[in-house]
Amino acid sequence: MLDNFLKDELASEELVNEYVARGYNDDTVPKINEQRNMGVFNYFTLWMGSIHNIPNYAAIGGFLFLGLAPINVMLAIILSSIVLSVFMVLNGRVGSKYGIPFSMHLRSVYGDVGAKLPGFLRGGVAAIAWFGLQNFTGSLALLVIIGNIWPGFLAIAPGVNLLGISVPGLISFTLFWGVNVLMGIGGGGTINKFTAILNPLIYIVFGGMTIWTLTQIGLGEILAYTPTNAAVSNTPLFLSFLMVINSVVAVWAGPGVSASDFTQSAKSTKEQSIGQTLSFLVGYGVFALCSVIILIGGTILYGNVGWDIVTIIENWNSVYLTSFAMLVLLMTTISTNATGNIIPAGYQLSALFPKKIDYKKGVIIASIISYVILPWKLMENADSIFIFLNIIGATLGPVAGVMLVDHFIVTKGKIDIDKLYMDEKEENLDNPYKGINKKAYIATIVGLILALSGMFIPTLKILSDISWFISLGSSGFIYWLLCRKEK
């Protein structure tokens, strides 16, 4: 069974040229063997740089505030990494087996017409909005660096706001946004090189911060720490763990659904499976330890810092160390933004308009939209960010559930690639990938409603607290029932 799982089917160059002749661009056709150059090490480093970012550290503070003991937070994060690695490997199998991107994976499940809506939700809404929000978060750290080096920068145009943001803030955002756009245009190859440089720096900075904190405060004191303003929770520990895992996975709901965009270049399914598993287990294992020690240690040393990694770093006396640590935080944000947001957005816009928009044009269009939506306005209310993430998790969870069940149970991993890349000029009435897969849509909508119901019905709040699990599980089960009934 394992051998069958790892067996790949590669398209020939002649077939790929035929698909291009049918109207598909280079970004949507299958990768041939020569283009599949990502091995275990590439996937091991791919996600490592996306874990140690500002929002993830803020989430750890939120878990501690909920009343979870530090050791339980660590354990919950490690369990989350196991769930994530399984999800990414399984949903990435279609990409590594056939060399196709997410847009075509989606078409194989929902149909050529049906794939447009979930594809737009992933790349046209979730990715673009989150790309803008991540850019704004990163620009705040950039503002600290510039202010350390050039204090007068922060005094430019005092009291003047442009589009609801200070002039220094707007300049910082524009600079950081521009760097992220260039990284997105560079694509996966650029990200691989970037993460190879970033990962050692992550361990130097956060490993160093962890060691330094432990020299100031003992591990026993950190593990015994309880926030004075922590919420008193009557939630069973098992359910608390599910809520933490749900929150962690929700951040990865987008990249997880579109995993084929990253695995289509894998040398083999075996290599992406090993690489991604090690990436999440090692990356989150280190993060679980470092984040708890740094955040609790910083709170004990500096007082109430709001569980903010940026504020902790700002309390250092050394301008050089502060700037270096902030720079690494910026790099992790860039890595997260590229792999999880702008790359999928570029591919999806290319898939929606294959004859007019290629990947690079898609990146540019998505980037401009992310700027004009004024993401700093969305950050004015902190609750809106968590609501946004819950909605994204609830929206993309059903899509993931249907995709997994379709591949592993309904079709048993079989895709007719030639029919998938149908000639749009022909009627293709007997093509199974033509039109809309109504069963998939029904299952997706039911899963979405269940997951979001807790936001409107207080007694069902638990369904929204674990929205990704509820939406993925319910939609997958319903889709399986509908397909089984048809047989």
C-alpha positions as CSV (number, residue, x, y, z in Angstrom):
1,M,0.0,0.0,0.0
2,L,2.9,2.4,0.8
3,D,4.5,1.6,-2.5
4,N,1.3,2.5,-4.3
5,F,1.0,5.8,-2.3
6,L,4.6,6.8,-3.4
7,K,4.1,5.8,-7.0
8,D,4.2,8.9,-9.3
9,E,3.0,9.4,-12.9
10,L,4.9,12.0,-14.9
11,A,3.6,13.7,-18.0
12,S,5.9,13.6,-21.1
13,E,7.1,16.7,-22.8
14,E,5.0,15.9,-25.9
15,L,1.8,15.8,-23.8
16,V,2.7,19.0,-22.1
17,N,3.2,20.7,-25.5
18,E,-0.2,19.3,-26.5
19,Y,-1.8,20.9,-23.5
20,V,-0.1,24.3,-24.3
21,A,-1.5,24.0,-27.8
22,R,-5.0,23.6,-26.2
23,G,-4.6,27.0,-24.6
24,Y,-3.0,26.3,-21.2
25,N,-0.1,28.4,-20.1
26,D,3.2,27.2,-18.7
27,D,2.1,27.8,-15.1
28,T,-0.9,25.4,-15.3
29,V,0.5,22.4,-17.3
30,P,2.1,19.4,-15.5
31,K,5.8,19.6,-14.6
32,I,7.9,17.2,-16.5
33,N,10.8,15.3,-14.9
34,E,13.4,17.9,-15.7
35,Q,11.4,20.6,-13.9
36,R,10.9,18.6,-10.7
37,N,13.9,19.7,-8.7
38,M,12.7,19.9,-5.1
39,G,14.1,17.3,-2.8
40,V,13.9,16.4,0.9
41,F,16.2,19.3,1.9
42,N,14.2,21.9,-0.1
43,Y,11.0,20.8,1.6
44,F,12.7,20.6,5.0
45,T,13.7,24.3,4.7
46,L,10.6,25.5,2.9
47,W,8.3,25.9,5.9
48,M,10.9,26.4,8.6
49,G,11.2,30.1,7.9
50,S,7.4,30.5,8.0
51,I,6.9,29.4,11.6
52,H,8.9,32.0,13.6
53,N,6.8,35.0,12.7
54,I,5.1,37.8,14.6
55,P,1.5,36.5,14.4
56,N,2.6,33.0,15.6
57,Y,4.3,34.4,18.6
58,A,1.2,36.5,19.4
59,A,-0.9,33.3,19.1
60,I,1.3,31.6,21.8
61,G,0.6,34.5,24.1
62,G,-3.1,34.0,23.5
63,F,-2.9,30.4,24.4
64,L,-1.2,31.3,27.7
65,F,-3.8,33.9,28.4
66,L,-6.5,31.3,28.0
67,G,-5.1,29.7,31.1
68,L,-3.2,26.8,29.6
69,A,-0.1,25.8,31.5
70,P,3.2,26.4,29.6
71,I,4.0,22.7,29.3
72,N,0.5,22.1,27.8
73,V,1.0,24.9,25.3
74,M,4.2,23.2,24.2
75,L,2.6,19.8,23.9
76,A,-0.4,21.2,22.0
77,I,2.0,23.0,19.5
78,I,3.9,19.7,18.9
79,L,0.6,17.8,18.3
80,S,-0.4,20.6,15.9
81,S,2.8,20.0,13.9
82,I,1.8,16.3,13.5
83,V,-1.6,17.2,12.2
84,L,-0.1,19.8,9.9
85,S,2.5,17.5,8.4
86,V,-0.1,14.8,7.8
87,F,-2.4,17.3,6.1
88,M,0.3,18.9,3.9
89,V,1.7,15.5,2.8
90,L,-1.6,14.0,2.0
91,N,-3.1,16.9,0.2
92,G,0.2,17.5,-1.6
93,R,0.2,14.0,-3.0
94,V,-1.7,15.0,-6.2
95,G,0.9,17.6,-7.0
96,S,3.8,15.3,-6.5
97,K,2.2,12.3,-8.2
98,Y,1.1,14.1,-11.4
99,G,3.1,17.3,-11.3
100,I,0.0,19.5,-11.5
101,P,-0.7,22.8,-9.6
102,F,-3.5,23.5,-7.2
103,S,-5.8,25.0,-9.8
104,M,-5.8,21.8,-11.8
105,H,-6.1,19.7,-8.6
106,L,-9.2,21.7,-7.8
107,R,-10.6,21.2,-11.2
108,S,-10.2,17.4,-10.9
109,V,-12.5,17.5,-7.8
110,Y,-15.0,20.4,-8.5
111,G,-15.0,20.4,-12.3
112,D,-13.7,23.1,-14.7
113,V,-16.5,25.5,-13.8
114,G,-17.0,24.5,-10.2
115,A,-13.3,25.0,-9.4
116,K,-13.5,28.7,-10.0
117,L,-15.3,29.7,-6.8
118,P,-13.1,27.7,-4.3
119,G,-10.1,28.8,-6.3
120,F,-11.0,32.4,-6.1
121,L,-11.7,32.1,-2.3
122,R,-8.2,30.7,-1.8
123,G,-6.1,32.8,-4.1
124,G,-8.3,35.8,-4.8
125,V,-9.7,36.5,-1.3
126,A,-7.8,34.7,1.5
127,A,-4.3,35.0,0.0
128,I,-4.6,38.6,-1.1
129,A,-6.2,39.9,2.1
130,W,-3.7,38.0,4.3
131,F,-0.8,39.1,2.1
132,G,-1.7,42.7,2.9
133,L,-2.2,42.1,6.6
134,Q,1.2,40.3,6.9
135,N,2.9,43.1,5.0
136,F,1.5,45.6,7.5
137,T,2.6,43.5,10.5
138,G,6.1,43.2,9.0
139,S,6.2,47.0,8.3
140,L,5.8,47.7,12.0
141,A,9.1,45.8,12.7
142,L,10.7,47.6,9.8
143,L,9.7,50.9,11.3
144,V,11.5,49.9,14.5
145,I,14.7,49.1,12.6
146,I,14.6,52.4,10.7
147,G,13.8,54.3,13.9
148,N,16.8,52.8,15.6
149,I,19.2,53.7,12.7
150,W,17.6,57.0,11.9
151,P,15.5,58.4,14.8
152,G,14.5,61.5,12.8
153,F,12.6,59.3,10.3
154,L,9.8,58.8,12.9
155,A,9.4,62.5,13.2
156,I,8.6,63.0,9.5
157,A,5.4,65.0,8.9
158,P,4.2,64.7,12.6
159,G,0.4,64.6,13.0
160,V,-0.1,64.0,9.3
161,N,-2.1,60.9,8.2
162,L,-2.3,59.7,4.7
163,L,-5.0,57.1,4.0
164,G,-5.4,56.5,7.8
165,I,-1.7,55.9,8.5
166,S,1.3,58.1,9.5
167,V,3.7,59.1,6.8
168,P,6.6,57.1,8.3
169,G,4.3,54.1,8.6
170,L,3.1,54.5,5.0
171,I,6.7,54.7,3.8
172,S,7.7,51.6,5.8
173,F,4.7,49.7,4.6
174,T,5.4,50.6,0.9
175,L,9.1,49.5,1.2
176,F,8.2,46.2,2.9
177,W,5.4,45.6,0.4
178,G,7.8,46.1,-2.5
179,V,10.3,43.6,-1.2
180,N,7.5,41.0,-0.8
181,V,6.2,41.7,-4.3
182,L,9.7,41.1,-5.7
183,M,10.0,37.8,-3.7
184,G,6.6,36.7,-5.1
185,I,7.7,37.5,-8.7
186,G,10.8,35.4,-8.1
187,G,8.6,32.4,-7.3
188,G,9.5,29.1,-5.7
189,G,13.2,29.1,-6.9
190,T,13.8,32.4,-5.2
191,I,12.1,31.2,-2.0
192,N,14.3,28.1,-1.8
193,K,17.4,30.2,-1.9
194,F,16.0,32.7,0.5
195,T,15.0,30.1,3.1
196,A,18.4,28.4,2.8
197,I,19.9,31.7,4.1
198,L,17.1,32.4,6.6
199,N,16.9,29.1,8.5
200,P,20.4,29.3,10.1
201,L,19.6,32.9,11.1
202,I,16.4,31.8,12.8
203,Y,18.2,29.4,15.0
204,I,20.9,32.0,15.8
205,V,18.4,34.6,16.8
206,F,15.7,32.7,18.5
207,G,18.0,30.0,19.9
208,G,20.2,32.8,21.3
209,M,17.2,34.5,22.8
210,T,16.1,31.3,24.4
211,I,19.5,30.5,25.9
212,W,19.9,34.1,27.1
213,T,16.5,34.0,28.8
214,L,17.3,30.7,30.5
215,T,20.5,32.3,31.9
216,Q,18.4,35.0,33.5
217,I,15.4,32.9,34.6
218,G,15.3,29.2,35.4
219,L,13.3,26.8,33.3
220,G,11.4,25.7,36.4
221,E,10.2,29.3,37.0
222,I,9.1,29.6,33.4
223,L,7.2,26.4,33.4
224,A,5.5,27.2,36.7
225,Y,4.4,30.7,35.5
226,T,0.8,31.7,35.4
227,P,-0.3,35.0,33.9
228,T,-1.9,37.2,36.6
229,N,-4.7,38.2,34.1
230,A,-5.2,34.8,32.6
231,A,-8.7,33.8,31.9
232,V,-10.3,31.2,34.1
233,S,-11.4,28.3,31.9
234,N,-13.7,25.4,32.6
235,T,-13.0,23.9,29.2
236,P,-11.7,20.3,29.4
237,L,-8.0,19.9,28.6
238,F,-8.7,17.7,25.6
239,L,-11.0,20.4,24.1
240,S,-8.5,23.1,24.9
241,F,-5.9,21.1,22.9
242,L,-8.3,20.9,20.0
243,M,-8.8,24.6,20.0
244,V,-5.1,25.3,20.0
245,I,-4.5,22.8,17.2
246,N,-7.4,24.3,15.3
247,S,-5.9,27.8,15.6
248,V,-2.5,26.7,14.4
249,V,-3.9,24.7,11.5
250,A,-6.2,27.6,10.5
251,V,-3.1,29.8,9.8
252,W,-2.1,27.1,7.4
253,A,-5.5,26.4,5.9
254,G,-4.6,28.3,2.7
255,P,-1.2,26.7,2.0
256,G,-2.6,23.3,3.0
257,V,-5.4,23.5,0.5
258,S,-3.1,24.7,-2.3
259,A,-0.2,22.3,-1.3
260,S,0.0,21.1,-4.9
261,D,1.4,24.4,-5.9
262,F,4.5,23.5,-3.9
263,T,4.6,19.7,-4.4
264,Q,4.2,19.8,-8.2
265,S,8.0,20.4,-8.4
266,A,8.9,17.5,-6.0
267,K,11.4,15.0,-7.3
268,S,9.0,12.4,-5.9
269,T,6.1,11.9,-3.5
270,K,8.6,10.2,-1.1
271,E,10.9,13.2,-1.0
272,Q,8.1,15.7,-0.4
273,S,6.6,13.5,2.3
274,I,9.8,13.1,4.2
275,G,10.8,16.8,3.7
276,Q,7.5,18.3,4.8
277,T,7.1,16.0,7.8
278,L,10.6,16.8,9.1
279,S,10.0,20.5,8.4
280,F,6.9,20.8,10.6
281,L,8.0,18.4,13.3
282,V,11.5,20.0,13.8
283,G,10.3,23.5,13.1
284,Y,7.4,23.5,15.4
285,G,9.2,21.5,18.0
286,V,11.9,24.2,18.3
287,F,9.2,26.9,18.1
288,A,7.2,25.3,20.9
289,L,10.2,25.5,23.2
290,C,11.6,28.9,22.1
291,S,8.3,30.8,22.0
292,V,7.1,29.8,25.5
293,I,10.5,30.5,27.1
294,I,11.0,33.8,25.3
295,L,7.5,35.2,25.9
296,I,7.2,34.2,29.5
297,G,10.8,35.1,30.2
298,G,10.3,38.5,28.6
299,T,7.1,39.1,30.6
300,I,8.9,38.3,33.9
301,L,11.9,40.5,33.0
302,Y,10.2,43.5,31.4
303,G,6.8,43.4,33.0
304,N,3.6,43.5,30.9
305,V,4.7,43.4,27.3
306,G,1.4,42.1,25.9
307,W,2.9,38.8,24.8
308,D,4.5,40.8,21.9
309,I,7.8,39.5,20.6
310,V,8.5,42.9,19.0
311,T,8.1,44.7,22.3
312,I,10.4,42.3,24.1
313,I,13.1,42.9,21.5
314,E,12.6,46.6,21.7
315,N,13.5,46.4,25.4
316,W,17.0,45.4,24.6
317,N,19.7,48.0,25.2
318,S,21.7,47.2,22.0
319,V,20.6,49.0,18.8
320,Y,22.6,46.4,16.8
321,L,21.1,43.3,18.4
322,T,17.6,44.8,18.3
323,S,17.9,45.6,14.6
324,F,19.4,42.2,13.7
325,A,16.6,40.4,15.5
326,M,14.0,42.6,13.9
327,L,15.6,41.9,10.5
328,V,15.2,38.2,11.0
329,L,11.6,38.6,12.0
330,L,11.1,40.6,8.8
331,M,12.6,37.8,6.8
332,T,10.4,35.2,8.4
333,T,7.4,37.3,7.5
334,I,8.6,37.6,3.9
335,S,9.0,33.8,3.8
336,T,5.5,33.2,5.2
337,N,3.9,35.8,2.9
338,A,5.5,34.4,-0.3
339,T,4.8,30.7,0.3
340,G,1.4,31.1,1.9
341,N,-0.1,34.1,0.1
342,I,1.3,35.8,-2.9
343,I,2.5,32.6,-4.8
344,P,-0.9,31.0,-4.5
345,A,-2.6,34.2,-5.5
346,G,-0.4,34.5,-8.6
347,Y,-1.2,30.9,-9.6
348,Q,-4.9,31.3,-9.0
349,L,-5.3,34.5,-11.0
350,S,-3.4,32.8,-13.8
351,A,-5.7,29.8,-13.6
352,L,-8.8,32.0,-13.7
353,F,-7.6,33.9,-16.8
354,P,-5.0,31.5,-18.4
355,K,-4.9,33.3,-21.8
356,K,-4.5,36.8,-20.4
357,I,-2.6,36.4,-17.1
358,D,0.5,34.4,-16.4
359,Y,2.0,33.8,-12.9
360,K,4.0,37.0,-12.8
361,K,1.2,39.2,-13.9
362,G,-1.0,37.5,-11.4
363,V,1.5,38.4,-8.6
364,I,1.5,42.0,-9.6
365,I,-2.3,42.3,-9.8
366,A,-2.7,40.6,-6.5
367,S,-0.1,42.8,-4.9
368,I,-1.7,46.0,-6.1
369,I,-5.1,44.8,-4.7
370,S,-3.5,44.0,-1.4
371,Y,-2.2,47.6,-1.2
372,V,-5.4,49.4,-2.1
373,I,-7.5,47.5,0.4
374,L,-5.6,49.5,3.1
375,P,-4.7,46.5,5.4
376,W,-3.8,48.8,8.3
377,K,-7.5,49.8,8.5
378,L,-8.4,46.1,8.9
379,M,-5.9,46.0,11.9
380,E,-7.6,48.8,13.8
381,N,-9.8,46.2,15.6
382,A,-7.7,43.3,16.8
383,D,-10.8,41.0,17.0
384,S,-11.3,41.3,13.3
385,I,-8.0,39.5,12.6
386,F,-9.1,36.4,14.6
387,I,-12.6,36.5,13.1
388,F,-10.9,36.7,9.7
389,L,-8.8,33.6,10.4
390,N,-11.7,31.6,11.8
391,I,-13.7,32.4,8.6
392,I,-10.8,31.4,6.4
393,G,-10.3,28.2,8.3
394,A,-14.1,27.5,8.1
395,T,-14.1,28.4,4.4
396,L,-11.1,26.4,3.3
397,G,-11.6,23.4,5.6
398,P,-14.5,22.0,3.6
399,V,-12.6,22.4,0.4
400,A,-9.7,20.4,2.0
401,G,-12.1,17.7,3.3
402,V,-13.7,17.2,-0.1
403,M,-10.3,17.1,-1.9
404,L,-8.9,14.5,0.5
405,V,-11.9,12.2,0.3
406,D,-12.1,12.5,-3.5
407,H,-8.5,11.6,-4.0
408,F,-8.0,8.8,-1.4
409,I,-11.5,7.2,-1.3
410,V,-13.7,8.2,-4.3
411,T,-11.2,8.1,-7.2
412,K,-8.6,6.1,-5.3
413,G,-5.8,8.4,-6.5
414,K,-6.6,8.1,-10.2
415,I,-6.8,11.2,-12.4
416,D,-7.2,11.1,-16.2
417,I,-4.7,13.9,-16.9
418,D,-5.6,14.1,-20.7
419,K,-9.2,14.6,-19.9
420,L,-8.4,17.0,-17.1
421,Y,-6.6,19.2,-19.6
422,M,-9.6,19.2,-21.9
423,D,-9.7,21.1,-25.2
424,E,-12.0,24.0,-24.4
425,K,-13.0,24.3,-28.0
426,E,-14.6,20.9,-28.0
427,E,-18.0,20.1,-26.3
428,N,-16.5,17.4,-24.0
429,L,-19.9,16.3,-22.9
430,D,-18.6,13.0,-21.6
431,N,-15.7,14.5,-19.7
432,P,-16.0,13.8,-16.0
433,Y,-14.2,17.1,-15.2
434,K,-16.6,19.2,-17.2
435,G,-19.0,21.6,-15.5
436,I,-19.7,21.5,-11.7
437,N,-19.4,18.6,-9.3
438,K,-22.7,19.1,-7.5
439,K,-21.9,16.6,-4.8
440,A,-18.7,18.4,-3.9
441,Y,-20.5,21.7,-3.8
442,I,-23.2,20.4,-1.5
443,A,-20.7,18.9,0.9
444,T,-18.6,22.1,0.9
445,I,-21.6,24.3,1.7
446,V,-22.9,22.1,4.5
447,G,-19.5,22.0,6.1
448,L,-19.2,25.7,5.8
449,I,-22.5,26.3,7.4
450,L,-21.8,24.0,10.3
451,A,-18.4,25.6,11.0
452,L,-19.8,29.1,10.9
453,S,-23.0,28.4,12.8
454,G,-21.3,28.9,16.2
455,M,-20.6,32.6,15.3
456,F,-24.3,33.2,15.2
457,I,-25.7,30.6,17.6
458,P,-24.1,30.9,21.1
459,T,-25.0,27.3,22.1
460,L,-23.0,26.1,19.0
461,K,-19.9,28.2,19.7
462,I,-17.7,25.1,20.1
463,L,-18.3,24.4,16.4
464,S,-16.6,27.7,15.5
465,D,-13.9,27.2,18.1
466,I,-12.7,24.1,16.2
467,S,-14.0,25.3,12.8
468,W,-11.3,23.7,10.7
469,F,-11.9,20.2,12.1
470,I,-15.7,20.5,11.9
471,S,-15.7,21.8,8.4
472,L,-13.1,19.4,7.0
473,G,-14.6,16.4,8.8
474,S,-18.3,17.1,8.0
475,S,-17.8,18.0,4.4
476,G,-15.5,15.0,3.7
477,F,-18.0,12.7,5.3
478,I,-21.0,14.1,3.5
479,Y,-19.1,14.0,0.2
480,W,-18.3,10.3,0.8
481,L,-21.9,9.6,1.6
482,L,-23.2,11.3,-1.6
483,C,-20.7,9.5,-3.8
484,R,-21.4,6.2,-2.1
485,K,-25.1,6.6,-2.6
486,E,-24.6,7.3,-6.3
487,K,-22.9,3.9,-6.7
